[in-house]
Amino acid sequence: MPCFYICALLFYPLVWGRVLTGRLPYWGELNLFTPGLIALLCCSLLLFNSKTLFDFFSHRAARMIGMTFGFILLISLIQLIICYDGQINYLWSSVYWIAIPLFCAVNRRQVEKYLSPFMILLGLATVIQALQEFRFGNLLYGIPGNWNWNATLIAVTFPFICLGVYRYFRKYDKILPYLITFLVLAGIALILYCESRAAVLGLIVACCSILILYYWRKFPLVYWLRVGMFLAVIGIILLGLFKEQVFVILEDEQRLFLWRGAFGLIEQNLWFGCGPELFESAYAPHISADYYFGRLVTARHPHAHNHLLQFVATMGIPALLAWCSVIFYVVIKNLRQAAGQGNWYLKLYLFIFILLFIHSMLDVVALVWPLGCIFLIVLGILLGRAVEDSTQKEFKYGKYVPVINRVVGFCCAIVLLNYLYFNLFGSLHYRNARLISDEKNVKSAFLEAEKSIAFKMTPQNTYLAAKISLYDFKNPRACLKFLDMLDSLGFENYEHNNLLRAKALAVSGKRAAALLYFAREQQNYPLSCVNLYYYRLVLNKLGKKQQADAIDSHLKTLLKLKGFTEDMLPFLLKNPSKDLAFRVFNENRGK
């Protein structure tokens, strides 16, 4: 069991060096594990210890859960054929959702035994990192690398830190209350300093849920119904009083536009989803222009900022129903057991799960390290506790089944080691390429990018190699070769790859072919003035004056809309990031 937790801590090995030094460029580019590889690890460990697995499935409820997980696995296998074109390395990211909870449910007692040290280590590490960033005057990103995620990580780990302090200092009953009070206040202060509305909302809902659970059996159901009705009336009154402020907040809330885009993607992939690995590419054309009027815009969109929307977009509606049925069963079953004054550990697990689930409705915490691991580990623990109370019946299996399972588990372990080797060195060379590129040593950066591709071809390293080929080496043929590699991975849309291909084709003399990719780029980034400039240029060279005039008119309209003049076009061509994040640029320019 310690093996699982050690691996869960090694997603990003450099994060621990960053905790010690405070700053470490591109620490997140070097990764040993991925969600898919941790899922493969869980599969291997489950098959090695098949006796425990069969004991788990001796429970009636476990067999029902097994059927549900089996259905999600079936969807994953179908995706392997219709979405991934047989690229089996993509399969494991779909299995991620079921492998970790099943592993933790089967080994529930061992998982719980080592959970406290795991959470305390994460909690202390993120606090140390946050204090280092506070010293440097930065936002409190913590070890997750994002202030929103860091706030929630602090919220879910501090109870374990308080429990650890209680165990070691309970003999000193005079100072213990002050020490615990200080820790609680310090944790709340750090959370508030992170300024994460989603984390605070999740914390409030989780605390209220535990409070209701504690007093649930002390009052009759009628009382709770009256309280619920009273709170609903108060909520309606407050909404009426502050509706203007609420509408202003919602009007400027970019998540709404991202969610709308996710619904557009779901309509095209109702039954089997687009596959978790290909979400970013499939999602890009569905993001509306309204999103790009906001302040926090980005060229990449690897998530929809809502766990359930992300799940249904990547896995399909049938898989979502199966997933929600598991969550509903686990929560309802454990809420009944946790009601009253006892089962404080169970209340703690429910507190963590509720907090993470609420936050996941507004962010991507179920996918990012380490919150994604914590979310699925706690789900697995709750699943194991729920299943243990169901009726038990002997699970019959053949004489040679354990032996076959061990052989398959050994094969999974070999495959895992192979993936880890190529993943580690591929990401190592990619990080080196990014570091060297910042030093303007383009030739060395390109060589490192090529080494990275040789170990493991990814959208990141192929796109970097393509950019260097065109912009630095002036080699459009090489650029197109790397972009073809990007397409072979299933990424027709990745950052500004369509504009890059359009430029490479135009320089190569294939101007007519470039028009398609200028159009795709504009679909992905509807407010792009840089793309329209090159689009107009190529149309003029092709002699398509009418179309060029239409693009010119649209370009002038967008420039005016963004608060730019035509004189700023040369600046925007040299600084395309300002074209994307024009709102922040204008705000800073006005100061």
C-alpha positions, 0 to 999 in steps of 0.5 A: 500500500505505501507503494501506491501513495509513493507513486501518487506523490511522484506525479511531478517529482520536481515539485518537492525541489520547488518546495525546498527552493521556492522557485523552479521554472517549468517544474510541472513539465517533468512528470513521472506519472499521469492519471492514466499511468496511476490507473494502470498501477492500480490495475496491476496491484489489484490483479496481483492481490486477487484474493482481496479482490474476490473477497470484496466481490463476495459482497452483493453491493460490490457486484453491482458496483463491479457491473457499473464499473464494467460498463464504464470500462466497456465505454472506454474500450469502444472509445479505443476503437472509434475515438483513439484509432487503436492507440492503446496508451490513450485507454488508461486515462478513461480507466482512471475514473474506475481503477483508483476508486476500485483499488481503494475500495478493495484495500480500504483498511490499508488505504485508510491506514496510510491516508493521514501521513499522505495528507499531512505531507501534502498539507505541510508541503503546500503550506511551505510552498505558499509561505515561500510565494508569500515571501516573494510577493506572488499568489499562493499557488502552493504545490498544485500550481494554482491558487484555487486548487491550493485553497482547497488542498489546504482545506482538505489537508488541515483536518489531518494536520490538526488530528496529527497534532492532537495525537502527539500533544494530547498529554499537554491538555493546557496548550492543546486547545490553543494550538488547535485553535491557532492551526484552524485560524491559520488554515482559514487565513491561508484559504481566504488569502488565496481568494478562491470563491469556489474553495470557500463555497465548497468549504461552507457547503461541506461544513454545513453538511457535517453540522446537519449530519451531527444534529440530524437525529436530535431533531425530527424531520419536520424541523429540518423541512421548516429550516430548509423552507426558511433558508429558501425564503431568505435566499430568494429575498437576498437574491431579490435585494442583490440581483443587480450585483449577482447579474454583474457577477454572472455576466462577467463569469467566463465559466458560463461560456465554457460550459456553453461550449461543453454542451455544444461538444456533448451534442456531437458526442452523446453516446461515447464522448470524445475521449479524455485524451482528445478533449482539448482538440474537440473542445476548441471550436465550441468556445464562443467569442463571448469568452474571449472578452473576459480577463482570464483568457488562455490559448488552451482549454484542456478542461471545461471547469465542471467535472460532470460536464467534463465527464459527459463530454469525454465519456458520453451520457451512458457512462455519466449515468453510471458514474453518477449512480456510483456517487449517489449510492456512496454518498447516501449510504455513508450519510446514513452511517455518519448521522449522529455523534459517532463515526468522526472519521467517516464524517471527515471523509464525507467532508473532503468528498463534498468539498472537492465535489462542490469545487469540481462543479466550478473547476477542474480539481477532479483531474489535477494533481494532487486533488484528483487523486484525493478525490478518487481515493476518498471516493474509494474509501467511502465505496469500501465502507458502503459495500462492507455493510451489504450482504455477503455471499461466497464468490466462486472462481476457478482454480487457475484464476488467481494464477492468471490474474498474477500473470496479467498483473505482471504484464501490466507492471511491465507495460507500466515500467515501459510507459514510465521510462519513456514518459520520464525522459520525454518530459525531461527533454521537453522541459530542457527544451523550454528552459533552453528556448528561454535562453534564446539558444534555439538550436539546442532547444530544437535538439532537446525537443527532437529527443523528447519526441523520440522518447514520447511524442506529445502535443507539447513537444511536436508543437514546440518543434513545429514553431521553432522550425518555422519561426527560427529556422524558416523551414516550413517543410519541417514545420508541416512534418511536425504538425502532421505528427500532431495530427496523428496524435488526434490533435487537429486543434492545439493552441495556434497550430492551425495558424502555424500550418496556414503560415507554413503552407503559404510560405511553401507556395500552397496559398489556396490550401492555407485558407482552410486553416486560417478559417479553422484558426478564426473559428477557434479564436473568433476575436483574433486580429493576428490571424485575420491579418495573415488571412487577408494577406494571403487572399490578396496574393491569390487575387480574391479581392472580394473575400479579402475586403470582407476579411479587412472589414471584419479585422477593422471591426475587431480592432475597434472593438478591442480598443486598438487602432490599425497602427497597432497591428505591427505590435500585435503581430510581434506580441500575439499574446496581447491580441488574445488577452487584449482586455488585461493589456488595455487595463495595464496600458491605461494605468 
